[in-house]
Amino acid sequence: MATIKRIGFPYQLLIALVLAVIFGNFFYRSQILFYNLLGTVYSLMQLR
């Protein structure tokens, strides 16, 4: 268990970094999508 932890630490750090990048990308894209949706709804409301 100790040897796995000692070897696995850099990998855990790498995995955490990759996950952080993926989640950051996801939140960034979802924010853009949200603002685009908000803009389209706003423009549709102005058309009426």
PQR file with spaces between the fields and no chain letter, atoms N, CA, C, O and H, PARSE charges and radii, in Angstrom:
ATOM       1  N    MET     1       0.835   -1.203    0.000 -0.4000 1.5000
ATOM       2  CA   MET     1       0.000    0.000    0.000 -0.0000 2.0000
ATOM       3  C    MET     1       0.876    1.262    0.000  0.5500 1.7000
ATOM       4  O    MET     1       0.612    2.220   -0.726 -0.5500 1.4000
ATOM       5  N    ALA     2       1.913    1.233    0.826 -0.4000 1.5000
ATOM       6  CA   ALA     2       2.796    2.398    0.934 -0.0000 2.0000
ATOM       7  C    ALA     2       3.563    2.613   -0.371  0.5500 1.7000
ATOM       8  O    ALA     2       3.750    3.744   -0.819 -0.5500 1.4000
ATOM       9  H    ALA     2       2.127    0.454    1.416  0.4000 1.0000
ATOM      10  N    THR     3       4.007    1.492   -0.978 -0.4000 1.5000
ATOM      11  CA   THR     3       4.764    1.609   -2.229 -0.0000 2.0000
ATOM      12  C    THR     3       3.872    2.146   -3.339  0.5500 1.7000
ATOM      13  O    THR     3       4.308    2.956   -4.157 -0.5500 1.4000
ATOM      14  H    THR     3       3.854    0.573   -0.614  0.4000 1.0000
ATOM      15  N    ILE     4       2.617    1.692   -3.367 -0.4000 1.5000
ATOM      16  CA   ILE     4       1.662    2.168   -4.375 -0.0000 2.0000
ATOM      17  C    ILE     4       1.437    3.664   -4.190  0.5500 1.7000
ATOM      18  O    ILE     4       1.384    4.419   -5.162 -0.5500 1.4000
ATOM      19  H    ILE     4       2.263    1.034   -2.702  0.4000 1.0000
ATOM      20  N    LYS     5       1.304    4.088   -2.927 -0.4000 1.5000
ATOM      21  CA   LYS     5       1.097    5.513   -2.651 -0.0000 2.0000
ATOM      22  C    LYS     5       2.311    6.320   -3.082  0.5500 1.7000
ATOM      23  O    LYS     5       2.176    7.402   -3.653 -0.5500 1.4000
ATOM      24  H    LYS     5       1.348    3.475   -2.138  0.4000 1.0000
ATOM      25  N    ARG     6       3.520    5.781   -2.803 -0.4000 1.5000
ATOM      26  CA   ARG     6       4.747    6.504   -3.124 -0.0000 2.0000
ATOM      27  C    ARG     6       4.910    6.622   -4.643  0.5500 1.7000
ATOM      28  O    ARG     6       5.321    7.668   -5.145 -0.5500 1.4000
ATOM      29  H    ARG     6       3.631    4.902   -2.339  0.4000 1.0000
ATOM      30  N    ILE     7       4.588    5.555   -5.367 -0.4000 1.5000
ATOM      31  CA   ILE     7       4.713    5.581   -6.827 -0.0000 2.0000
ATOM      32  C    ILE     7       3.551    6.359   -7.442  0.5500 1.7000
ATOM      33  O    ILE     7       3.724    7.081   -8.424 -0.5500 1.4000
ATOM      34  H    ILE     7       4.254    4.705   -4.959  0.4000 1.0000
ATOM      35  N    GLY     8       2.357    6.201   -6.846 -0.4000 1.5000
ATOM      36  CA   GLY     8       1.145    6.765   -7.435 -0.0000 2.0000
ATOM      37  C    GLY     8       0.964    8.253   -7.208  0.5500 1.7000
ATOM      38  O    GLY     8       0.090    8.866   -7.822 -0.5500 1.4000
ATOM      39  H    GLY     8       2.217    5.615   -6.049  0.4000 1.0000
ATOM      40  N    PHE     9       1.774    8.852   -6.335 -0.4000 1.5000
ATOM      41  CA   PHE     9       1.564   10.275   -6.029 -0.0000 2.0000
ATOM      42  C    PHE     9       1.709   11.180   -7.252  0.5500 1.7000
ATOM      43  O    PHE     9       0.828   12.004   -7.500 -0.5500 1.4000
ATOM      44  H    PHE     9       2.484    8.354   -5.837  0.4000 1.0000
ATOM      45  N    PRO    10       2.800   11.053   -8.028 -0.5600 1.5000
ATOM      46  CA   PRO    10       2.911   11.911   -9.223  0.2800 2.0000
ATOM      47  C    PRO    10       1.760   11.682  -10.195  0.5500 1.7000
ATOM      48  O    PRO    10       1.265   12.613  -10.828 -0.5500 1.4000
ATOM      49  N    TYR    11       1.342   10.406  -10.298 -0.4000 1.5000
ATOM      50  CA   TYR    11       0.235   10.086  -11.199 -0.0000 2.0000
ATOM      51  C    TYR    11      -1.060   10.710  -10.705  0.5500 1.7000
ATOM      52  O    TYR    11      -1.868   11.199  -11.495 -0.5500 1.4000
ATOM      53  H    TYR    11       1.745    9.649   -9.784  0.4000 1.0000
ATOM      54  N    GLN    12      -1.252   10.689   -9.379 -0.4000 1.5000
ATOM      55  CA   GLN    12      -2.439   11.322   -8.797 -0.0000 2.0000
ATOM      56  C    GLN    12      -2.436   12.816   -9.094  0.5500 1.7000
ATOM      57  O    GLN    12      -3.473   13.395   -9.415 -0.5500 1.4000
ATOM      58  H    GLN    12      -0.595   10.292   -8.737  0.4000 1.0000
ATOM      59  N    LEU    13      -1.270   13.431   -8.987 -0.4000 1.5000
ATOM      60  CA   LEU    13      -1.127   14.859   -9.266 -0.0000 2.0000
ATOM      61  C    LEU    13      -1.445   15.143  -10.736  0.5500 1.7000
ATOM      62  O    LEU    13      -2.136   16.108  -11.060 -0.5500 1.4000
ATOM      63  H    LEU    13      -0.427   12.960   -8.726  0.4000 1.0000
ATOM      64  N    LEU    14      -0.926   14.279  -11.619 -0.4000 1.5000
ATOM      65  CA   LEU    14      -1.162   14.418  -13.056 -0.0000 2.0000
ATOM      66  C    LEU    14      -2.643   14.263  -13.373  0.5500 1.7000
ATOM      67  O    LEU    14      -3.207   15.036  -14.148 -0.5500 1.4000
ATOM      68  H    LEU    14      -0.364   13.495  -11.355  0.4000 1.0000
ATOM      69  N    ILE    15      -3.270   13.249  -12.760 -0.4000 1.5000
ATOM      70  CA   ILE    15      -4.702   13.007  -12.974 -0.0000 2.0000
ATOM      71  C    ILE    15      -5.516   14.199  -12.482  0.5500 1.7000
ATOM      72  O    ILE    15      -6.465   14.625  -13.141 -0.5500 1.4000
ATOM      73  H    ILE    15      -2.812   12.622  -12.131  0.4000 1.0000
ATOM      74  N    ALA    16      -5.140   14.735  -11.319 -0.4000 1.5000
ATOM      75  CA   ALA    16      -5.844   15.893  -10.763 -0.0000 2.0000
ATOM      76  C    ALA    16      -5.715   17.096  -11.704  0.5500 1.7000
ATOM      77  O    ALA    16      -6.676   17.836  -11.912 -0.5500 1.4000
ATOM      78  H    ALA    16      -4.370   14.389  -10.784  0.4000 1.0000
ATOM      79  N    LEU    17      -4.526   17.280  -12.265 -0.4000 1.5000
ATOM      80  CA   LEU    17      -4.283   18.383  -13.194 -0.0000 2.0000
ATOM      81  C    LEU    17      -5.131   18.226  -14.449  0.5500 1.7000
ATOM      82  O    LEU    17      -5.752   19.181  -14.914 -0.5500 1.4000
ATOM      83  H    LEU    17      -3.745   16.679  -12.096  0.4000 1.0000
ATOM      84  N    VAL    18      -5.153   16.996  -14.999 -0.4000 1.5000
ATOM      85  CA   VAL    18      -5.940   16.712  -16.204 -0.0000 2.0000
ATOM      86  C    VAL    18      -7.422   16.937  -15.935  0.5500 1.7000
ATOM      87  O    VAL    18      -8.126   17.531  -16.752 -0.5500 1.4000
ATOM      88  H    VAL    18      -4.648   16.220  -14.621  0.4000 1.0000
ATOM      89  N    LEU    19      -7.894   16.457  -14.778 -0.4000 1.5000
ATOM      90  CA   LEU    19      -9.300   16.643  -14.409 -0.0000 2.0000
ATOM      91  C    LEU    19      -9.629   18.124  -14.268  0.5500 1.7000
ATOM      92  O    LEU    19     -10.690   18.578  -14.695 -0.5500 1.4000
ATOM      93  H    LEU    19      -7.322   15.975  -14.114  0.4000 1.0000
ATOM      94  N    ALA    20      -8.706   18.873  -13.664 -0.4000 1.5000
ATOM      95  CA   ALA    20      -8.923   20.312  -13.486 -0.0000 2.0000
ATOM      96  C    ALA    20      -9.031   21.007  -14.844  0.5500 1.7000
ATOM      97  O    ALA    20      -9.884   21.874  -15.037 -0.5500 1.4000
ATOM      98  H    ALA    20      -7.844   18.504  -13.317  0.4000 1.0000
ATOM      99  N    VAL    21      -8.166   20.622  -15.781 -0.4000 1.5000
ATOM     100  CA   VAL    21      -8.196   21.211  -17.127 -0.0000 2.0000
ATOM     101  C    VAL    21      -9.503   20.866  -17.826  0.5500 1.7000
ATOM     102  O    VAL    21     -10.131   21.725  -18.445 -0.5500 1.4000
ATOM     103  H    VAL    21      -7.474   19.918  -15.625  0.4000 1.0000
ATOM     104  N    ILE    22      -9.916   19.581  -17.722 -0.4000 1.5000
ATOM     105  CA   ILE    22     -11.157   19.137  -18.372 -0.0000 2.0000
ATOM     106  C    ILE    22     -12.357   19.865  -17.781  0.5500 1.7000
ATOM     107  O    ILE    22     -13.218   20.350  -18.514 -0.5500 1.4000
ATOM     108  H    ILE    22      -9.406   18.883  -17.220  0.4000 1.0000
ATOM     109  N    PHE    23     -12.412   19.941  -16.435 -0.4000 1.5000
ATOM     110  CA   PHE    23     -13.544   20.610  -15.793 -0.0000 2.0000
ATOM     111  C    PHE    23     -13.541   22.106  -16.091  0.5500 1.7000
ATOM     112  O    PHE    23     -14.601   22.706  -16.270 -0.5500 1.4000
ATOM     113  H    PHE    23     -11.713   19.547  -15.839  0.4000 1.0000
ATOM     114  N    GLY    24     -12.351   22.711  -16.147 -0.4000 1.5000
ATOM     115  CA   GLY    24     -12.245   24.124  -16.478 -0.0000 2.0000
ATOM     116  C    GLY    24     -12.763   24.387  -17.886  0.5500 1.7000
ATOM     117  O    GLY    24     -13.497   25.346  -18.128 -0.5500 1.4000
ATOM     118  H    GLY    24     -11.490   22.224  -16.002  0.4000 1.0000
ATOM     119  N    ASN    25     -12.363   23.508  -18.817 -0.4000 1.5000
ATOM     120  CA   ASN    25     -12.842   23.595  -20.196 -0.0000 2.0000
ATOM     121  C    ASN    25     -14.353   23.462  -20.244  0.5500 1.7000
ATOM     122  O    ASN    25     -15.032   24.216  -20.940 -0.5500 1.4000
ATOM     123  H    ASN    25     -11.767   22.729  -18.621  0.4000 1.0000
ATOM     124  N    PHE    26     -14.877   22.487  -19.491 -0.4000 1.5000
ATOM     125  CA   PHE    26     -16.316   22.223  -19.489 -0.0000 2.0000
ATOM     126  C    PHE    26     -17.086   23.425  -18.959  0.5500 1.7000
ATOM     127  O    PHE    26     -18.085   23.840  -19.548 -0.5500 1.4000
ATOM     128  H    PHE    26     -14.325   21.875  -18.926  0.4000 1.0000
ATOM     129  N    PHE    27     -16.616   23.987  -17.837 -0.4000 1.5000
ATOM     130  CA   PHE    27     -17.302   25.139  -17.246 -0.0000 2.0000
ATOM     131  C    PHE    27     -17.218   26.351  -18.166  0.5500 1.7000
ATOM     132  O    PHE    27     -18.175   27.117  -18.285 -0.5500 1.4000
ATOM     133  H    PHE    27     -15.805   23.651  -17.358  0.4000 1.0000
ATOM     134  N    TYR    28     -16.067   26.521  -18.818 -0.4000 1.5000
ATOM     135  CA   TYR    28     -15.877   27.640  -19.749 -0.0000 2.0000
ATOM     136  C    TYR    28     -16.852   27.528  -20.918  0.5500 1.7000
ATOM     137  O    TYR    28     -17.486   28.508  -21.308 -0.5500 1.4000
ATOM     138  H    TYR    28     -15.290   25.900  -18.722  0.4000 1.0000
ATOM     139  N    ARG    29     -16.961   26.317  -21.472 -0.4000 1.5000
ATOM     140  CA   ARG    29     -17.861   26.095  -22.606 -0.0000 2.0000
ATOM     141  C    ARG    29     -19.312   26.238  -22.194  0.5500 1.7000
ATOM     142  O    ARG    29     -20.113   26.820  -22.926 -0.5500 1.4000
ATOM     143  H    ARG    29     -16.445   25.521  -21.155  0.4000 1.0000
ATOM     144  N    SER    30     -19.660   25.711  -21.025 -0.4000 1.5000
ATOM     145  CA   SER    30     -21.047   25.790  -20.567 -0.0000 2.0000
ATOM     146  C    SER    30     -21.433   27.247  -20.314  0.5500 1.7000
ATOM     147  O    SER    30     -22.573   27.646  -20.555 -0.5500 1.4000
ATOM     148  H    SER    30     -19.009   25.238  -20.431  0.4000 1.0000
ATOM     149  N    GLN    31     -20.472   28.038  -19.824 -0.4000 1.5000
ATOM     150  CA   GLN    31     -20.720   29.460  -19.594 -0.0000 2.0000
ATOM     151  C    GLN    31     -20.992   30.170  -20.919  0.5500 1.7000
ATOM     152  O    GLN    31     -21.915   30.979  -21.023 -0.5500 1.4000
ATOM     153  H    GLN    31     -19.547   27.715  -19.628  0.4000 1.0000
ATOM     154  N    ILE    32     -20.181   29.859  -21.929 -0.4000 1.5000
ATOM     155  CA   ILE    32     -20.369   30.452  -23.260 -0.0000 2.0000
ATOM     156  C    ILE    32     -21.730   30.050  -23.818  0.5500 1.7000
ATOM     157  O    ILE    32     -22.456   30.882  -24.361 -0.5500 1.4000
ATOM     158  H    ILE    32     -19.431   29.202  -21.845  0.4000 1.0000
ATOM     159  N    LEU    33     -22.071   28.762  -23.680 -0.4000 1.5000
ATOM     160  CA   LEU    33     -23.369   28.274  -24.158 -0.0000 2.0000
ATOM     161  C    LEU    33     -24.501   28.989  -23.442  0.5500 1.7000
ATOM     162  O    LEU    33     -25.495   29.373  -24.058 -0.5500 1.4000
ATOM     163  H    LEU    33     -21.481   28.086  -23.239  0.4000 1.0000
ATOM     164  N    PHE    34     -24.341   29.167  -22.124 -0.4000 1.5000
ATOM     165  CA   PHE    34     -25.373   29.830  -21.322 -0.0000 2.0000
ATOM     166  C    PHE    34     -25.578   31.268  -21.788  0.5500 1.7000
ATOM     167  O    PHE    34     -26.711   31.727  -21.936 -0.5500 1.4000
ATOM     168  H    PHE    34     -23.533   28.856  -21.624  0.4000 1.0000
ATOM     169  N    TYR    35     -24.465   31.976  -22.021 -0.4000 1.5000
ATOM     170  CA   TYR    35     -24.571   33.371  -22.456 -0.0000 2.0000
ATOM     171  C    TYR    35     -25.152   33.466  -23.871  0.5500 1.7000
ATOM     172  O    TYR    35     -25.898   34.395  -24.177 -0.5500 1.4000
ATOM     173  H    TYR    35     -23.545   31.603  -21.901  0.4000 1.0000
ATOM     174  N    ASN    36     -24.805   32.497  -24.732 -0.4000 1.5000
ATOM     175  CA   ASN    36     -25.378   32.469  -26.084 -0.0000 2.0000
ATOM     176  C    ASN    36     -26.878   32.245  -26.016  0.5500 1.7000
ATOM     177  O    ASN    36     -27.646   32.899  -26.721 -0.5500 1.4000
ATOM     178  H    ASN    36     -24.199   31.742  -24.483  0.4000 1.0000
ATOM     179  N    LEU    37     -27.290   31.314  -25.162 -0.4000 1.5000
ATOM     180  CA   LEU    37     -28.712   31.016  -24.985 -0.0000 2.0000
ATOM     181  C    LEU    37     -29.438   32.248  -24.462  0.5500 1.7000
ATOM     182  O    LEU    37     -30.530   32.584  -24.920 -0.5500 1.4000
ATOM     183  H    LEU    37     -26.666   30.783  -24.590  0.4000 1.0000
ATOM     184  N    LEU    38     -28.809   32.920  -23.490 -0.4000 1.5000
ATOM     185  CA   LEU    38     -29.397   34.128  -22.910 -0.0000 2.0000
ATOM     186  C    LEU    38     -29.554   35.208  -23.981  0.5500 1.7000
ATOM     187  O    LEU    38     -30.576   35.892  -24.041 -0.5500 1.4000
ATOM     188  H    LEU    38     -27.922   32.648  -23.118  0.4000 1.0000
ATOM     189  N    GLY    39     -28.530   35.353  -24.823 -0.4000 1.5000
ATOM     190  CA   GLY    39     -28.572   36.347  -25.892 -0.0000 2.0000
ATOM     191  C    GLY    39     -29.669   36.055  -26.902  0.5500 1.7000
ATOM     192  O    GLY    39     -30.370   36.967  -27.342 -0.5500 1.4000
ATOM     193  H    GLY    39     -27.700   34.797  -24.774  0.4000 1.0000
ATOM     194  N    THR    40     -29.824   34.776  -27.274 -0.4000 1.5000
ATOM     195  CA   THR    40     -30.861   34.416  -28.249 -0.0000 2.0000
ATOM     196  C    THR    40     -32.244   34.641  -27.666  0.5500 1.7000
ATOM     197  O    THR    40     -33.135   35.135  -28.357 -0.5500 1.4000
ATOM     198  H    THR    40     -29.254   34.036  -26.916  0.4000 1.0000
ATOM     199  N    VAL    41     -32.434   34.284  -26.404 -0.4000 1.5000
ATOM     200  CA   VAL    41     -33.730   34.490  -25.746 -0.0000 2.0000
ATOM     201  C    VAL    41     -34.043   35.983  -25.681  0.5500 1.7000
ATOM     202  O    VAL    41     -35.173   36.403  -25.931 -0.5500 1.4000
ATOM     203  H    VAL    41     -31.710   33.882  -25.843  0.4000 1.0000
ATOM     204  N    TYR    42     -33.027   36.779  -25.342 -0.4000 1.5000
ATOM     205  CA   TYR    42     -33.208   38.231  -25.247 -0.0000 2.0000
ATOM     206  C    TYR    42     -33.595   38.826  -26.602  0.5500 1.7000
ATOM     207  O    TYR    42     -34.492   39.664  -26.687 -0.5500 1.4000
ATOM     208  H    TYR    42     -32.109   36.438  -25.139  0.4000 1.0000
ATOM     209  N    SER    43     -32.908   38.383  -27.657 -0.4000 1.5000
ATOM     210  CA   SER    43     -33.202   38.897  -29.005 -0.0000 2.0000
ATOM     211  C    SER    43     -34.596   38.462  -29.455  0.5500 1.7000
ATOM     212  O    SER    43     -35.307   39.232  -30.100 -0.5500 1.4000
ATOM     213  H    SER    43     -32.179   37.702  -27.587  0.4000 1.0000
ATOM     214  N    LEU    44     -34.987   37.236  -29.118 -0.4000 1.5000
ATOM     215  CA   LEU    44     -36.325   36.749  -29.467 -0.0000 2.0000
ATOM     216  C    LEU    44     -37.392   37.566  -28.753  0.5500 1.7000
ATOM     217  O    LEU    44     -38.435   37.875  -29.329 -0.5500 1.4000
ATOM     218  H    LEU    44     -34.409   36.611  -28.594  0.4000 1.0000
ATOM     219  N    MET    45     -37.128   37.914  -27.499 -0.4000 1.5000
ATOM     220  CA   MET    45     -38.084   38.712  -26.731 -0.0000 2.0000
ATOM     221  C    MET    45     -38.182   40.128  -27.309  0.5500 1.7000
ATOM     222  O    MET    45     -39.249   40.741  -27.291 -0.5500 1.4000
ATOM     223  H    MET    45     -36.280   37.663  -27.032  0.4000 1.0000
ATOM     224  N    GLN    46     -37.066   40.634  -27.816 -0.4000 1.5000
ATOM     225  CA   GLN    46     -37.085   41.981  -28.402 -0.0000 2.0000
ATOM     226  C    GLN    46     -37.815   41.992  -29.739  0.5500 1.7000
ATOM     227  O    GLN    46     -38.406   43.005  -30.114 -0.5500 1.4000
ATOM     228  H    GLN    46     -36.199   40.136  -27.830  0.4000 1.0000
ATOM     229  N    LEU    47     -37.778   40.861  -30.471 -0.4000 1.5000
ATOM     230  CA   LEU    47     -38.455   40.778  -31.766 -0.0000 2.0000
ATOM     231  C    LEU    47     -39.966   40.846  -31.608  0.5500 1.7000
ATOM     232  O    LEU    47     -40.662   41.389  -32.466 -0.5500 1.4000
ATOM     233  H    LEU    47     -37.298   40.038  -30.166  0.4000 1.0000
ATOM     234  N    ARG    48     -40.470   40.298  -30.516 -0.4000 1.5000
ATOM     235  CA   ARG    48     -41.925   40.260  -30.317 -0.0000 2.0000
ATOM     236  C    ARG    48     -42.495   41.613  -29.955  0.5500 1.7000
ATOM     237  O    ARG    48     -43.703   41.741  -29.757 -0.5500 1.4000
ATOM     238  H    ARG    48     -39.905   39.857  -29.819  0.4000 1.0000
